[in-house]
Amino acid sequence: MSSGQQARAQAAAIKPSSQSSEAVRPPADRVLALFDGRRLSPGQRRIAQYLIDHLTEAAFLSITELAERVGVSQPSVTRFAVSLGFSGYPALRDVLQPIALSAVAGAPDTREQIRRNELQAAVDAEIDNLENVRRLLADTNQVLDIGRDLAASVPLTVLGLRISVSLAEYFAYAARRIHPDVRLVTRGGSVAFDALLQSREAGGTWVLAFAMPRHAKETLAALRSARSTGLRVVLITDPTVGPMVDEADVVLTAGTGSRLVFDSYAAPGMLSAALLQSMADADPERTQARLEQYEHAAEQHHFFL
């Protein structure tokens, strides 16, 4: 487990504990206590003051967002967190968030309250991610155009490596109900290159790729392989800008829930379902025929209870 995940695991741990004297201190005092005895540079003092003045918002900002708000560089934020004794900014943020939640609640935060609020905050973050997807889908022409392109690609390749395997498997499983030839790639290296090359030689034109954090180098290599074979790429990824975006023809972003020890994927899942719907709408007659065929086979072989 990475150091960031370790910090998240400790911060989100669901275990009861008695109320401590620390919990009854005012939120501002608890934040100030983090800086006691520390020699901070002028830039670091600006970060500290921003955290104090905007605690309920700042505690939930990414390192990029905090750096922009304060007017410092991202490395400066990291050095600030390290100077306070944390492994990095995520570890500092994990300490600040329960304090911020207690400030919002307007009452002392017992460990039981923190335990509930941490899980609820994770759900609230996913709701925000879904709201962003909702705004993205306001332009229905874009998603319909992508759906038509994916539906017309025979075969259609779906790529997802490491943590993104589950999203790719879900999409491929559903897409096979409405598309005649869906090929799933969940292994990188030469295996991915061979599969992508074969798909292109068989007449495929598009690959749908999932790349959720932490982004793997082998995913980037696979995207470059897809482009080298002549395939075009639709990439579903988180909003972080990175080199993978440069290898895609179409990029759709959906935030991942990162409040708990392991990420959650409500927004990418919703975006996947919207693309599946657009594929179905692209060729309704083929979709209806294939779904009826599948239902008939399911009844014949008693697939379901």
C-alpha positions as CSV (number, residue, x, y, z in Angstrom):
1,M,0.0,0.0,0.0
2,S,1.3,3.4,-0.9
3,S,2.1,6.1,1.8
4,G,-0.9,8.1,0.5
5,Q,-3.2,5.1,0.9
6,Q,-1.8,4.4,4.4
7,A,-2.7,7.9,5.4
8,R,-6.2,7.6,3.9
9,A,-6.6,4.2,5.7
10,Q,-5.8,5.8,9.0
11,A,-8.0,8.8,8.5
12,A,-11.0,6.8,7.3
13,A,-10.7,3.9,9.8
14,I,-14.2,3.0,11.1
15,K,-13.5,2.2,14.8
16,P,-15.2,3.6,17.9
17,S,-13.1,5.5,20.4
18,S,-13.8,7.7,23.4
19,Q,-13.9,11.4,23.1
20,S,-10.5,13.0,23.7
21,S,-9.6,16.4,25.1
22,E,-8.3,17.3,21.6
23,A,-11.8,16.9,20.2
24,V,-13.3,19.6,22.4
25,R,-10.8,22.3,21.3
26,P,-12.2,24.9,18.8
27,P,-11.3,23.9,15.2
28,A,-9.2,27.1,14.7
29,D,-7.1,26.2,17.7
30,R,-6.6,22.7,16.5
31,V,-5.3,24.0,13.2
32,L,-3.1,26.5,14.9
33,A,-1.6,23.7,17.0
34,L,-0.3,22.1,13.9
35,F,2.0,25.1,13.3
36,D,3.2,25.6,16.9
37,G,6.9,25.6,17.2
38,R,7.5,25.5,13.4
39,R,9.7,28.0,11.6
40,L,7.8,28.7,8.4
41,S,9.0,30.7,5.4
42,P,6.9,33.6,4.1
43,G,5.3,31.4,1.5
44,Q,4.5,28.7,4.1
45,R,3.0,31.2,6.4
46,R,0.7,32.3,3.5
47,I,-0.4,28.6,3.1
48,A,-1.0,28.3,6.9
49,Q,-3.0,31.5,7.0
50,Y,-5.2,30.4,4.1
51,L,-5.9,27.1,5.8
52,I,-6.9,28.9,9.0
53,D,-9.1,31.5,7.2
54,H,-10.7,29.0,4.8
55,L,-10.6,25.8,6.7
56,T,-13.9,24.2,5.7
57,E,-13.1,24.7,2.0
58,A,-9.3,24.3,2.0
59,A,-9.4,21.0,3.8
60,F,-11.0,19.4,0.7
61,L,-8.9,21.0,-2.0
62,S,-6.4,19.1,-4.1
63,I,-2.8,20.1,-4.0
64,T,-3.2,21.9,-7.3
65,E,-6.3,23.8,-6.2
66,L,-4.7,24.9,-2.9
67,A,-1.5,26.0,-4.6
68,E,-3.6,28.1,-7.1
69,R,-5.7,29.7,-4.3
70,V,-2.6,30.7,-2.3
71,G,-0.5,31.6,-5.2
72,V,2.4,29.2,-4.6
73,S,3.8,26.2,-6.5
74,Q,2.7,22.6,-5.8
75,P,6.1,21.7,-4.5
76,S,5.8,24.6,-2.0
77,V,2.6,23.0,-0.6
78,T,4.4,19.6,-0.4
79,R,7.4,21.1,1.5
80,F,5.0,22.9,3.8
81,A,3.3,19.7,4.7
82,V,6.6,18.0,5.2
83,S,7.8,20.8,7.5
84,L,4.9,20.1,9.7
85,G,5.9,16.5,10.1
86,F,3.6,14.9,7.5
87,S,4.7,12.6,4.7
88,G,3.1,14.9,2.2
89,Y,0.0,17.1,1.5
90,P,-2.5,14.2,1.4
91,A,-1.5,13.2,4.9
92,L,-2.0,16.8,6.1
93,R,-5.3,17.1,4.4
94,D,-6.5,13.9,6.0
95,V,-5.9,15.5,9.4
96,L,-7.5,18.8,8.4
97,Q,-10.7,17.2,7.1
98,P,-12.2,16.0,10.4
99,I,-11.4,19.4,12.0
100,A,-13.2,21.1,9.1
101,L,-16.2,18.8,9.5
102,S,-16.5,19.7,13.1
103,A,-16.4,23.4,12.2
104,V,-19.2,22.9,9.8
105,A,-21.2,20.9,12.4
106,G,-20.7,23.8,14.8
107,A,-20.2,21.3,17.7
108,P,-17.3,19.3,19.2
109,D,-16.6,16.3,17.0
110,T,-16.5,13.0,18.9
111,R,-14.8,10.1,17.3
112,E,-18.2,8.6,16.6
113,Q,-19.2,11.8,14.7
114,I,-16.0,11.8,12.7
115,R,-16.6,8.1,11.8
116,R,-20.0,8.9,10.4
117,N,-19.0,12.1,8.7
118,E,-16.0,10.6,7.0
119,L,-18.2,8.1,5.2
120,Q,-20.8,10.7,4.5
121,A,-18.1,13.1,3.2
122,A,-17.0,10.3,0.8
123,V,-20.6,10.0,-0.5
124,D,-20.8,13.8,-0.8
125,A,-17.6,13.9,-2.9
126,E,-19.1,11.3,-5.2
127,I,-22.2,13.3,-5.6
128,D,-20.0,16.2,-6.7
129,N,-18.3,14.0,-9.2
130,L,-21.7,12.9,-10.6
131,E,-22.7,16.5,-10.8
132,N,-19.7,17.2,-13.0
133,V,-20.6,14.2,-15.2
134,R,-24.1,15.6,-15.4
135,R,-22.7,18.9,-16.7
136,L,-20.5,17.0,-19.2
137,L,-23.6,15.2,-20.6
138,A,-25.5,18.4,-21.1
139,D,-24.1,18.3,-24.7
140,T,-25.9,15.2,-25.9
141,N,-24.6,15.6,-29.4
142,Q,-21.1,14.9,-28.2
143,V,-22.0,11.6,-26.4
144,L,-24.2,10.5,-29.3
145,D,-21.4,11.1,-31.8
146,I,-19.0,9.1,-29.7
147,G,-21.6,6.3,-29.4
148,R,-22.1,6.1,-33.2
149,D,-18.3,5.9,-33.7
150,L,-18.0,3.1,-31.1
151,A,-21.0,1.2,-32.5
152,A,-19.6,1.4,-36.0
153,S,-16.2,0.0,-35.0
154,V,-16.2,-3.7,-35.7
155,P,-14.5,-5.0,-33.8
156,L,-14.6,-2.6,-30.8
157,T,-11.7,-2.9,-28.4
158,V,-12.1,-2.0,-24.7
159,L,-8.9,-1.4,-22.7
160,G,-8.4,-1.2,-19.0
161,L,-5.3,-2.2,-17.0
162,R,-4.7,-2.6,-13.3
163,I,-7.3,-0.7,-11.2
164,S,-9.2,0.2,-14.4
165,V,-9.9,-3.5,-15.2
166,S,-13.2,-3.5,-13.4
167,L,-14.6,-0.6,-15.5
168,A,-13.4,-2.1,-18.7
169,E,-14.9,-5.5,-17.9
170,Y,-18.3,-3.9,-17.0
171,F,-18.4,-1.9,-20.2
172,A,-17.3,-4.9,-22.4
173,Y,-19.8,-7.2,-20.7
174,A,-22.7,-4.8,-21.4
175,A,-21.5,-3.8,-24.9
176,R,-21.5,-7.4,-26.0
177,R,-25.3,-7.4,-25.6
178,I,-25.6,-4.7,-28.3
179,H,-22.4,-5.0,-30.4
180,P,-21.4,-8.0,-32.6
181,D,-17.6,-8.0,-31.7
182,V,-16.2,-6.5,-28.5
183,R,-12.7,-7.4,-27.6
184,L,-11.5,-6.8,-24.0
185,V,-7.8,-6.0,-23.2
186,T,-6.8,-6.2,-19.6
187,R,-3.1,-7.0,-19.9
188,G,-0.4,-4.7,-21.0
189,G,2.9,-5.1,-22.9
190,S,3.1,-7.2,-25.9
191,V,-0.2,-8.9,-25.1
192,A,-2.0,-5.5,-25.5
193,F,-0.1,-4.6,-28.6
194,D,-1.0,-7.9,-30.3
195,A,-4.6,-7.5,-29.4
196,L,-4.8,-4.0,-30.6
197,L,-3.0,-4.8,-33.9
198,Q,-5.3,-7.8,-34.5
199,S,-8.4,-5.6,-33.9
200,R,-7.2,-3.0,-36.4
201,E,-6.4,-5.6,-39.0
202,A,-9.9,-7.1,-38.5
203,G,-11.4,-3.7,-39.4
204,G,-11.7,-2.0,-36.0
205,T,-11.4,1.8,-36.0
206,W,-11.8,2.7,-32.3
207,V,-10.6,1.6,-28.9
208,L,-12.3,2.8,-25.6
209,A,-9.8,3.0,-22.9
210,F,-10.2,3.5,-19.1
211,A,-7.3,5.1,-17.1
212,M,-8.1,5.7,-13.4
213,P,-5.4,6.8,-10.9
214,R,-2.8,5.8,-10.1
215,H,-2.0,6.0,-13.8
216,A,0.1,3.1,-15.0
217,K,3.0,3.4,-17.4
218,E,1.7,0.3,-19.3
219,T,-1.6,2.1,-20.0
220,L,0.3,4.9,-21.6
221,A,2.3,2.5,-23.6
222,A,-0.9,0.7,-24.7
223,L,-2.5,4.0,-25.8
224,R,0.6,4.7,-27.9
225,S,0.4,1.2,-29.4
226,A,-3.2,1.8,-30.3
227,R,-2.4,5.0,-32.1
228,S,0.6,3.4,-33.9
229,T,-1.7,0.7,-35.3
230,G,-4.1,3.3,-36.7
231,L,-6.8,3.0,-34.1
232,R,-8.5,6.1,-32.7
233,V,-8.9,6.4,-28.9
234,V,-11.7,7.5,-26.7
235,L,-10.2,7.9,-23.2
236,I,-12.3,7.9,-19.9
237,T,-10.0,9.2,-17.2
238,D,-10.0,11.4,-14.1
239,P,-9.6,15.2,-14.5
240,T,-5.8,15.1,-13.8
241,V,-4.0,16.4,-16.9
242,G,-1.2,14.0,-17.9
243,P,0.5,12.5,-21.0
244,M,-2.3,10.0,-21.6
245,V,-4.5,12.9,-22.7
246,D,-2.1,13.6,-25.6
247,E,-2.6,10.0,-26.9
248,A,-6.4,10.2,-27.1
249,D,-8.6,11.5,-29.9
250,V,-11.5,12.1,-27.5
251,V,-11.2,12.6,-23.7
252,L,-14.1,12.3,-21.3
253,T,-13.3,13.0,-17.6
254,A,-15.0,11.7,-14.5
255,G,-13.7,12.2,-11.0
256,T,-12.9,9.3,-8.7
257,G,-13.9,9.2,-5.1
258,S,-10.7,9.5,-3.1
259,R,-11.9,10.1,0.5
260,L,-11.5,6.5,1.6
261,V,-8.5,4.1,1.5
262,F,-9.5,2.8,-1.9
263,D,-11.0,4.9,-4.7
264,S,-14.7,4.6,-5.8
265,Y,-16.0,5.0,-9.3
266,A,-19.6,6.2,-9.3
267,A,-18.9,8.9,-11.9
268,P,-16.9,6.8,-14.4
269,G,-19.5,4.1,-14.1
270,M,-22.3,6.6,-14.9
271,L,-20.3,7.9,-17.9
272,S,-19.8,4.3,-19.1
273,A,-23.5,3.7,-18.9
274,A,-24.2,6.9,-20.9
275,L,-21.8,5.7,-23.6
276,L,-23.5,2.3,-23.7
277,Q,-26.9,4.0,-24.1
278,S,-25.5,6.2,-27.0
279,M,-24.2,3.0,-28.7
280,A,-27.6,1.4,-28.4
281,D,-29.3,4.6,-29.8
282,A,-26.9,4.6,-32.7
283,D,-28.4,1.4,-34.2
284,P,-31.7,0.7,-32.4
285,E,-32.7,-2.1,-34.8
286,R,-29.5,-4.0,-34.2
287,T,-29.7,-3.3,-30.5
288,Q,-33.3,-4.6,-30.3
289,A,-32.4,-7.7,-32.3
290,R,-29.4,-8.6,-30.2
291,L,-31.1,-8.0,-26.9
292,E,-34.0,-10.3,-28.0
293,Q,-31.5,-12.9,-29.1
294,Y,-29.8,-12.7,-25.8
295,E,-33.0,-12.9,-23.8
296,H,-34.1,-16.0,-25.8
297,A,-30.8,-17.7,-25.1
298,A,-31.0,-16.8,-21.4
299,E,-34.4,-18.4,-21.2
300,Q,-33.4,-21.5,-23.1
301,H,-30.4,-22.2,-20.9
302,H,-31.9,-20.9,-17.6
303,F,-29.1,-18.4,-17.0
304,F,-31.0,-16.5,-14.4
305,L,-33.2,-17.4,-11.4
